[in-house]
């Protein structure tokens, strides 16, 4: 029958704790470096996103009423299909973004009256 030596157990446990602490420090340092790199790129990403949204808005404003109506219906149908299919709520919201943009463009063109006469 063998007995465990308590001092041996403590020293190996202490070594494991030091290895764990070293690994945790290395991971934290890597995360900090990547967060700093992402933060440095954030202004550029915001500018590119803003420019892309402006181009998308111009493209939507340049489309005919029929294209906007079909696009709005298609986007709403996709969102409702995702919702009824049990998709994640974030995906449903993302599917509603183009429907909202096209729907508001149609609404603005007709002054919110629902008539087909152009505004003068």
C-alpha positions in Angstrom: 0.0 0.0 0.0 1.4 3.4 -1.0 0.7 6.7 0.7 0.7 10.0 -1.0 3.3 12.5 0.1 1.5 15.9 0.8 4.6 18.0 0.0 4.8 16.5 -3.5 1.1 17.2 -4.1 1.5 20.8 -3.0 4.6 21.5 -5.2 2.9 20.1 -8.3 -0.2 22.0 -7.6 1.8 25.2 -7.1 3.5 24.6 -10.5 0.1 24.1 -12.2 -1.1 27.3 -10.6 1.9 29.2 -12.0 1.4 27.7 -15.4 -2.3 28.6 -15.4 -1.4 32.2 -14.3 1.2 32.5 -17.1 -1.3 31.2 -19.7 -4.0 33.6 -18.4 -1.6 36.5 -18.7 -0.6 35.5 -22.2 -4.2 35.2 -23.3 -5.1 38.6 -21.7 -2.2 40.2 -23.4 -3.2 38.8 -26.8 -6.8 40.0 -26.3 -5.6 43.4 -25.3 -3.4 43.7 -28.4 -6.3 42.6 -30.7 -8.7 45.0 -29.0 -6.2 47.9 -29.5 -5.8 46.9 -33.2 -9.6 46.8 -33.7 -10.0 50.2 -32.0 -7.4 51.7 -34.3 -9.4 50.5 -37.3 -12.8 51.6 -36.0 -12.8 55.2 -37.5 -11.9 53.8 -40.9 -14.7 51.2 -40.6 -17.2 53.8 -39.6 -16.3 56.0 -42.6 -16.6 53.1 -45.0 -19.9 52.1 -43.5 -21.3 55.6 -43.8 -20.2 55.9 -47.4 -21.8 52.5 -48.2 -25.1 53.5 -46.5 -25.1 56.8 -48.5 -24.6 54.9 -51.8 -27.4 52.5 -50.8 -29.7 55.4 -50.0 -29.0 57.0 -53.4 -29.7 53.7 -55.2 -33.0 53.3 -53.4 -34.0 56.9 -54.1 -33.2 56.4 -57.8 -35.5 53.3 -58.2 -39.1 53.4 -59.5 -42.1 53.0 -57.3 -42.8 49.5 -58.7 -39.3 48.3 -57.9 -39.5 49.7 -54.4 -42.9 48.1 -53.8 -41.7 44.7 -54.9 -38.5 45.0 -52.9 -40.4 46.0 -49.8 -42.8 43.1 -50.2 -40.0 40.7 -50.8 -38.1 41.9 -47.7 -41.2 41.7 -45.6 -42.0 38.3 -46.8 -38.5 37.1 -46.1 -38.6 38.6 -42.5 -42.0 37.0 -41.8 -40.8 33.6 -43.2 -37.8 33.8 -40.9 -40.0 34.8 -37.9 -42.4 31.9 -38.5 -39.6 29.5 -39.2 -38.1 30.2 -35.8 -35.0 32.1 -36.8 -33.1 34.2 -34.5 -34.6 37.6 -33.8 -31.5 39.4 -35.0 -31.8 37.8 -38.5 -35.5 38.9 -38.6 -34.5 42.5 -37.7 -31.7 42.4 -40.4 -34.2 41.2 -43.0 -36.5 44.2 -42.0 -33.8 46.9 -42.6 -34.2 47.0 -46.5 -38.0 46.8 -46.2 -37.9 49.8 -43.9 -35.6 51.8 -46.1 -37.7 51.1 -49.3 -41.0 51.6 -47.5 -40.0 55.0 -46.1 -38.7 56.1 -49.5 -42.1 55.2 -51.0 -43.9 57.0 -48.1 -41.8 60.1 -48.6 -42.4 60.2 -52.3 -46.1 60.3 -51.9 -46.2 62.6 -48.9 -47.7 60.0 -46.7 -51.1 60.3 -48.5 -51.0 57.0 -50.3 -51.9 58.6 -53.6 -49.9 57.9 -56.8 -49.8 61.6 -57.8 -46.3 63.1 -57.7 -45.5 65.9 -55.4 -45.0 69.3 -56.9 
